[in-house]
Amino acid sequence: MVSSDGAVHLVSAKSKQLVQTLQTSGTDHTGRFAKTQDAKFSPDGNFLHIASEGTGVRVWDVRRRCCVHTWNDRGGLRTTSLATSPDGELIAAGADSGAVNLYRTTEVLSSARPQPVKEFLNLTAAVTTLSFNPTSECVLFASKYMKRALRVAHVPQRSIFTNWPTSKTPLGYVQCCAFSPSGSHVAFGTEKGKALMYAMNHYAS
């Protein structure tokens, strides 16, 4: 859980008790703790990637409760969203510029300035939603600040799907998204309080 002062609270899903509070960043120019933008666990749960102010992403060892590495995203002035692929191979970072970068996990954990394997420049507003599908074949990214600002990329081909969404897809301002466990469906929450569900026919089986 992320608090307003920038701290990240680790809570045991089993006992419902607070395990540790991570103060993930320093203070900004006003003397207040910098806001945490996003936090994502690695698929094995051993690491927690936390994006605060700026482009720096801190990697925390969950078991030892300490920061073991910091890497920088090159998408913009501030990293606003993170996602880790279920297969553990890739990490996606979305920026305030609308750019989304794909990085190899091995490079992210070994370099302070990893080179992305692909940069998607399809949005022009801050990325607020970022998610891989369960098979790690697709990555979805969206911004809640622009209408219909959502794209889906095919990871192996490093390309954007052009057939969906279309200009007639009633997405509105996308606030959040979630894939079903099989990846056969995806749902979006809109600013109107609606949840729209779509079938991903390719993954229906």
C-alpha positions in Angstrom: 0.0 0.0 0.0 1.3 3.5 -0.9 0.7 6.4 1.5 0.4 10.1 0.7 3.8 10.8 2.2 5.6 8.5 -0.2 6.0 5.6 2.1 5.2 2.0 0.9 3.6 -0.3 3.5 4.1 -4.0 3.2 1.3 -6.0 4.7 1.1 -9.7 5.2 -1.7 -11.2 3.1 -2.0 -14.1 5.6 -1.9 -12.3 9.0 -3.2 -8.9 7.7 -0.4 -7.3 9.9 2.0 -4.6 8.9 5.4 -6.2 8.1 7.5 -3.2 7.2 7.3 0.5 6.1 9.7 1.4 3.3 10.6 5.1 3.0 11.4 4.9 -0.6 12.6 8.4 -1.5 14.0 11.6 -0.2 12.3 15.0 0.0 11.4 17.3 -2.8 12.1 21.0 -3.2 9.4 21.9 -0.6 10.9 19.6 2.1 8.1 17.1 1.8 8.6 13.4 1.0 8.4 12.8 -2.8 5.3 11.1 -3.9 5.5 7.4 -4.9 4.1 7.0 -8.4 3.9 3.2 -8.6 5.1 0.0 -7.1 5.2 -3.5 -8.7 6.4 -6.8 -7.4 8.6 -9.1 -9.5 6.7 -12.3 -10.5 8.5 -14.4 -7.8 7.8 -11.8 -5.1 11.4 -11.4 -4.2 11.8 -7.8 -5.4 9.7 -4.6 -5.4 10.2 -1.9 -8.1 9.2 1.5 -6.8 9.0 4.7 -8.9 9.0 8.0 -7.1 9.7 11.5 -8.3 12.0 11.7 -11.4 13.1 8.8 -13.5 14.8 6.7 -10.8 13.3 3.3 -10.0 14.4 1.7 -6.8 14.6 -2.1 -6.4 13.9 -3.4 -2.9 14.8 -6.8 -1.7 11.5 -7.9 -0.1 13.0 -10.4 2.3 15.8 -8.2 3.5 13.7 -5.0 3.3 16.5 -3.0 1.8 17.1 -1.1 -1.5 19.6 -3.2 -3.5 19.7 -1.3 -6.8 18.4 1.9 -8.6 17.9 2.2 -12.3 16.7 5.1 -14.5 14.0 5.1 -17.1 14.6 7.1 -20.2 11.0 7.7 -21.2 10.5 11.3 -19.8 11.1 13.5 -16.8 9.1 11.3 -14.4 8.3 7.6 -14.4 4.5 7.3 -13.6 3.8 3.6 -14.1 5.5 0.2 -13.9 4.6 -3.4 -14.9 6.5 -6.7 -14.7 5.8 -9.5 -17.2 4.5 -12.7 -15.6 7.3 -14.7 -17.2 9.8 -12.4 -15.5 11.6 -11.5 -18.7 10.6 -7.9 -19.1 9.8 -4.7 -17.2 7.7 -1.9 -18.7 7.9 1.7 -17.6 5.5 4.5 -18.5 6.4 8.1 -18.3 4.8 11.6 -18.0 5.6 12.1 -21.7 3.3 9.2 -22.7 6.3 7.0 -23.6 6.4 3.4 -22.6 9.7 1.5 -22.6 10.3 -2.2 -22.5 13.4 -3.4 -20.6 14.9 -6.8 -20.1 14.8 -7.6 -16.4 18.4 -8.8 -16.4 19.6 -5.5 -17.7 17.4 -3.5 -15.3 18.9 -5.4 -12.3 22.5 -4.9 -13.5 22.6 -1.4 -14.9 21.8 2.0 -13.7 20.8 3.1 -17.2 19.5 0.1 -19.1 18.7 0.4 -22.8 15.1 -0.4 -23.7 14.5 -3.1 -26.2 11.5 -1.1 -27.5 10.0 2.3 -27.0 6.3 3.0 -27.7 5.5 6.6 -28.4 1.8 6.3 -29.1 0.5 8.4 -26.2 1.1 12.1 -25.4 -0.2 12.2 -21.8 1.2 10.6 -18.6 0.8 6.8 -18.6 -1.4 5.9 -15.6 -2.3 2.3 -16.5 0.2 -0.3 -17.5 -0.3 -4.1 -17.5 0.9 -7.3 -19.2 -1.5 -10.1 -20.1 -1.0 -13.4 -18.3 1.0 -14.9 -21.1 3.4 -11.9 -21.3 2.5 -11.6 -25.0 0.7 -8.3 -24.8 1.2 -5.1 -22.8 -1.6 -2.6 -22.4 -1.0 1.1 -21.5 -3.4 4.0 -21.1 -3.6 7.5 -19.7 -6.6 8.8 -17.7 -5.9 12.3 -18.8 -7.0 11.9 -22.4 -10.1 10.3 -24.0 -9.6 6.9 -25.6 -5.9 7.1 -24.8 -5.3 3.4 -24.7 -3.1 1.1 -26.8 -2.2 -2.6 -26.8 1.2 -3.8 -28.0 2.2 -7.3 -29.1 5.4 -8.0 -27.2 7.2 -10.5 -29.4 6.7 -8.4 -32.5 7.2 -5.1 -30.7 4.3 -3.6 -32.5 1.0 -1.9 -31.7 -2.4 -3.6 -32.6 -4.0 -1.4 -35.2 -7.4 -3.1 -35.3 -8.4 -2.3 -31.6 -9.3 -0.1 -30.0 -10.9 2.0 -32.7 -12.3 5.5 -32.8 -15.7 4.0 -32.0 -14.7 2.0 -29.0 -16.5 3.7 -26.0 -13.5 3.7 -23.6 -13.8 7.3 -22.4 -11.1 8.1 -19.9 -9.6 4.8 -18.8 -8.9 4.8 -15.0 -7.7 1.2 -14.6 -7.6 -2.2 -16.3 -7.4 -5.9 -15.5 -6.9 -9.1 -17.5 -8.8 -12.3 -16.6 -6.5 -15.2 -15.3 -6.5 -16.9 -18.7 -6.1 -13.7 -20.7 -9.3 -14.3 -22.6 -11.0 -11.1 -21.3 -9.9 -7.6 -20.3 -11.9 -5.1 -18.3 -11.5 -1.3 -18.1 -12.8 1.1 -15.5 -13.9 4.5 -16.8 -14.5 7.9 -15.3 -18.2 7.3 -15.5 -18.0 4.5 -13.0 -18.5 1.8 -15.6 -16.5 -1.4 -16.1 -16.3 -2.4 -19.8 -15.3 -6.0 -20.5 -14.0 -7.2 -23.9 -13.2 -10.6 -25.2 -9.6 -11.3 -26.4 -10.6 -13.8 -29.1 -7.1 -15.0 -29.8 -6.7 -16.2 -26.2 -10.2 -17.6 -25.8 -9.0 -21.2 -25.8 
